[in-house]
Amino acid sequence: NSGEAEVKALQGVNLDVYEGELLMLVGPSGCGKTTFVSVVTALLGFDRGTCVVLDHDLSRMSDEAKTAFRGKEIGFVFQAFNLIPALSAAENVALPLTIFGASKATALSRSKEMLEAVGLEEKEHVLPGNLSGGQQQRVAIARALVHQPKLVICDEPTSSLDHKSGQVVMELLKKLTKEHSVTMIVVTHDNRVYQYADRIAEMEDGRIIKVEKKTDEKIL
């Protein structure tokens, strides 16, 4: 609510997301895309309806359970990379594991594996400020996948990058979706990368107005 006005950011969204797909969520600014992914990742509550993610009914989970769910099952990739400047690439990638109790040695070993997966094995000791924008986003992708989540949310992952770097990042996301059997929801305004989607869902005024069909896949 804002003063006396009730704001309905989502108005009856119905969407099935399929296991192992790269789904793009598109639409104009303010149409509800960020609100939608915030609900799916249990960062925002909802007034009515059902939201089931990875067999978890989010409406029935405590705040503590939601936090644990996000930490274990979900990875995040942001427009602004959100890397810690004082930490090396490997240390940034290892963070999700160390936060949830892995030993430093285990976390860094897994981090190096993920940096190799995104083609940055030679940059493990480099600070983010000495990496290009595309390289920083690849570090962020490695960090999002290091704890082996089943769902990864990418919020405008190419909008801070030039066209070539954006293409590299999307090719990588597509490749990792298949190799790691992960489901990706990519929020984007960048129509240059639509070709990388398995499906595209279009939002307008808090609703899904159009979605490409897909059959014979398991619902997430």
C-alpha positions as CSV (number, residue, x, y, z in Angstrom):
1,N,0.0,0.0,0.0
2,S,1.1,3.6,-0.6
3,G,-1.0,6.0,1.5
4,E,-4.6,5.3,0.7
5,A,-3.9,3.7,-2.6
6,E,-3.6,-0.1,-2.9
7,V,-1.0,-1.2,-5.5
8,K,-1.5,-4.6,-7.1
9,A,1.8,-5.4,-8.6
10,L,0.6,-8.9,-9.7
11,Q,-2.9,-9.6,-10.8
12,G,-3.5,-13.2,-11.2
13,V,-0.3,-14.6,-12.7
14,N,-0.6,-18.2,-14.0
15,L,2.7,-19.7,-15.2
16,D,4.3,-23.1,-15.2
17,V,8.1,-23.2,-15.4
18,Y,9.6,-26.4,-16.6
19,E,12.6,-28.2,-15.2
20,G,15.8,-27.6,-17.1
21,E,14.6,-24.8,-19.3
22,L,15.8,-21.2,-19.8
23,L,12.7,-19.1,-19.5
24,M,12.8,-15.4,-20.4
25,L,10.4,-13.0,-18.6
26,V,9.9,-9.9,-20.7
27,G,7.8,-6.8,-20.6
28,P,8.0,-3.0,-20.0
29,S,9.4,-1.5,-16.8
30,G,6.9,-1.6,-14.0
31,C,4.9,-4.6,-15.4
32,G,5.6,-6.8,-12.4
33,K,8.6,-8.9,-13.6
34,T,10.8,-8.2,-10.5
35,T,7.8,-8.6,-8.2
36,F,7.1,-12.0,-9.8
37,V,10.6,-13.4,-9.3
38,S,10.7,-12.0,-5.8
39,V,7.6,-14.0,-5.0
40,V,9.0,-17.1,-6.7
41,T,12.2,-16.9,-4.6
42,A,10.2,-16.3,-1.3
43,L,11.6,-12.7,-0.9
44,L,8.0,-11.3,-1.1
45,G,4.8,-12.7,0.3
46,F,1.5,-12.7,-1.6
47,D,-2.1,-12.2,-0.5
48,R,-3.8,-15.0,-2.3
49,G,-3.2,-17.9,-4.7
50,T,-0.6,-20.6,-4.7
51,C,3.1,-20.6,-5.5
52,V,4.8,-24.0,-5.5
53,V,8.5,-24.0,-6.3
54,L,10.5,-27.2,-6.3
55,D,7.7,-29.0,-4.5
56,H,7.7,-26.3,-1.8
57,D,4.4,-24.5,-1.1
58,L,5.7,-21.0,-0.3
59,S,2.5,-19.9,1.4
60,R,3.1,-22.6,4.1
61,M,6.7,-21.9,4.9
62,S,8.1,-19.9,7.8
63,D,10.5,-17.1,7.2
64,E,13.4,-19.3,8.5
65,A,12.4,-22.1,6.1
66,K,12.3,-19.6,3.2
67,T,15.8,-18.3,4.0
68,A,17.1,-21.9,4.1
69,F,15.2,-22.7,0.9
70,R,16.8,-19.7,-1.0
71,G,20.3,-20.6,0.3
72,K,20.1,-24.2,-0.8
73,E,17.9,-24.2,-3.9
74,I,18.2,-20.8,-5.6
75,G,21.1,-18.9,-7.2
76,F,21.0,-15.2,-8.2
77,V,22.7,-13.3,-11.0
78,F,22.2,-9.5,-11.0
79,Q,22.6,-6.7,-13.5
80,A,25.3,-5.0,-11.3
81,F,27.3,-8.2,-10.7
82,N,27.4,-7.4,-6.9
83,L,30.9,-8.8,-6.4
84,I,32.9,-7.8,-3.3
85,P,35.8,-5.6,-4.5
86,A,38.3,-6.8,-1.8
87,L,37.8,-10.5,-2.6
88,S,39.4,-12.4,-5.5
89,A,37.3,-14.0,-8.1
90,A,37.6,-17.4,-6.4
91,E,36.7,-16.0,-3.0
92,N,33.7,-14.2,-4.5
93,V,32.5,-17.5,-6.0
94,A,33.1,-19.4,-2.8
95,L,30.9,-17.1,-0.7
96,P,27.6,-19.0,-0.9
97,L,29.3,-22.1,0.4
98,T,31.2,-20.4,3.2
99,I,28.1,-18.6,4.4
100,F,26.3,-21.9,4.8
101,G,29.1,-23.6,6.7
102,A,31.4,-25.2,4.1
103,S,35.1,-25.2,5.0
104,K,37.3,-22.7,3.3
105,A,39.2,-25.4,1.5
106,T,36.1,-27.1,0.2
107,A,34.5,-23.9,-0.8
108,L,37.6,-22.7,-2.8
109,S,38.0,-26.1,-4.4
110,R,34.4,-26.0,-5.7
111,S,34.9,-22.3,-6.6
112,K,37.8,-23.2,-8.9
113,E,35.7,-25.9,-10.6
114,M,33.0,-23.3,-11.3
115,L,35.5,-20.7,-12.6
116,E,36.8,-23.3,-15.0
117,A,33.2,-24.0,-16.1
118,V,32.8,-20.3,-17.0
119,G,36.2,-20.1,-18.7
120,L,38.0,-18.1,-16.0
121,E,40.3,-20.6,-14.4
122,E,43.3,-18.3,-14.9
123,K,41.5,-15.4,-13.1
124,E,41.0,-17.0,-9.7
125,H,43.3,-14.7,-7.9
126,V,42.3,-11.5,-9.7
127,L,40.2,-8.8,-8.0
128,P,36.9,-7.8,-9.7
129,G,38.2,-4.3,-10.5
130,N,40.8,-5.8,-12.7
131,L,38.2,-7.8,-14.8
132,S,36.1,-6.7,-17.7
133,G,32.3,-6.3,-17.3
134,G,31.8,-9.6,-19.1
135,Q,34.3,-11.4,-17.0
136,Q,32.7,-10.0,-13.8
137,Q,29.3,-11.3,-14.9
138,R,30.8,-14.7,-15.6
139,V,32.2,-14.7,-12.0
140,A,28.8,-13.8,-10.8
141,I,27.3,-16.7,-12.8
142,A,29.9,-19.1,-11.2
143,R,28.9,-17.8,-7.8
144,A,25.2,-18.4,-8.5
145,L,25.8,-22.0,-9.4
146,V,28.6,-23.0,-7.0
147,H,26.1,-24.4,-4.4
148,Q,24.4,-26.5,-7.1
149,P,21.0,-24.8,-6.9
150,K,18.0,-26.1,-8.9
151,L,16.7,-22.7,-9.9
152,V,18.7,-19.6,-11.0
153,I,17.2,-16.2,-11.3
154,C,19.0,-13.8,-13.6
155,D,17.8,-10.1,-13.4
156,E,18.9,-8.2,-16.5
157,P,22.2,-10.1,-16.8
158,T,23.2,-8.5,-20.1
159,S,22.0,-4.9,-19.7
160,S,25.3,-3.6,-18.3
161,L,27.3,-5.3,-21.1
162,D,28.2,-4.5,-24.7
163,H,26.6,-6.7,-27.4
164,K,29.4,-9.2,-27.8
165,S,29.9,-9.7,-24.0
166,G,26.1,-10.1,-23.6
167,Q,26.1,-12.8,-26.3
168,V,28.9,-14.6,-24.5
169,V,27.1,-14.5,-21.2
170,M,23.8,-15.8,-22.7
171,E,25.6,-18.6,-24.5
172,L,27.2,-19.5,-21.2
173,L,23.9,-19.4,-19.4
174,K,22.3,-21.6,-22.0
175,K,25.2,-24.1,-21.8
176,L,25.2,-24.3,-18.0
177,T,21.4,-24.8,-18.0
178,K,21.9,-28.0,-19.8
179,E,25.2,-29.2,-18.2
180,H,24.0,-28.6,-14.7
181,S,20.4,-29.5,-15.1
182,V,19.3,-26.2,-13.7
183,T,16.3,-24.1,-14.5
184,M,16.9,-20.5,-15.3
185,I,14.4,-17.6,-15.2
186,V,16.0,-14.6,-17.0
187,V,14.3,-11.2,-16.6
188,T,15.4,-9.0,-19.5
189,H,14.6,-6.0,-21.7
190,D,17.3,-7.0,-24.1
191,N,15.6,-8.3,-27.3
192,R,19.0,-9.1,-28.7
193,V,19.2,-12.2,-26.5
194,Y,15.7,-13.6,-27.0
195,Q,17.1,-16.2,-29.3
196,Y,18.7,-18.0,-26.3
197,A,15.4,-18.7,-24.6
198,D,13.6,-22.1,-24.5
199,R,10.4,-20.1,-23.9
200,I,9.5,-16.4,-23.5
201,A,6.8,-15.3,-21.1
202,E,5.5,-11.7,-21.7
203,M,4.2,-9.6,-18.8
204,E,2.0,-6.5,-18.9
205,D,0.3,-4.7,-16.0
206,G,0.9,-7.5,-13.5
207,R,-0.3,-10.3,-15.7
208,I,1.3,-12.9,-18.1
209,I,-0.3,-12.0,-21.4
210,K,1.6,-14.4,-23.7
211,V,3.7,-17.4,-23.2
212,E,5.3,-19.8,-25.7
213,K,4.1,-23.4,-25.3
214,K,6.3,-26.4,-24.4
215,T,5.2,-30.0,-24.0
216,D,6.5,-33.2,-22.5
217,E,8.6,-31.5,-19.8
218,K,8.4,-31.9,-16.1
219,I,7.0,-28.9,-14.3
220,L,9.4,-27.3,-11.7
